[in-house]
Amino acid sequence: MLGKSGITTIISILIPVLLILLIVNFINEIILTVFQGSSLILPVFLCPIGFILAIFSYKVDKNNGAKIGVVLNVLVFLVPFILLIRGTI
């Protein structure tokens, strides 16, 4: 069974992975949805939550999944800002 740290690790990795899928869908227009703009707004709100969960998991268990969660959340948090800067240049 997964402990509390294992669940937080999975959630901290799952948040940026799902957001990456939304962003890729937004850029490539694979599936047309009514939530197109939300794919650039959601990382700003959800990635800090995933980051906090990953830090908590790392402090409790010191596992590699938590390190991956921290890195993914930071990278996905920066993607909307990079896209906005790229769009204005």
JOFENVEN-V379542 format. One record per backbone hydrogen bond with DSSP energy under -0.5 kcal/mol. NH is the residue of the N-H (numbers start at 1). CO is the residue of the C=O. If there is no record, write none. Layout:
nh-><NH/NH>
co-><CO/CO>
This chain:
nh-><7/8/9/10/11/12/13/14/15/16/17/18/19/20/21/22/23/24/25/26/27/28/29/30/39/39/40/41/42/44/45/45/46/47/49/50/51/52/53/54/55/56/57/58/59/60/61/62/62/67/68/69/70/71/72/73/74/75/76/77/78/79/80/82/83/84/85/86/87/88/89>
co-><3/4/5/6/7/8/9/10/11/12/13/14/15/16/17/18/19/20/21/22/23/24/25/25/35/36/37/37/38/41/41/42/42/43/45/46/47/48/49/50/51/52/53/54/55/56/57/57/58/63/64/65/66/67/68/69/70/71/72/73/74/75/76/78/79/80/81/82/83/84/85>
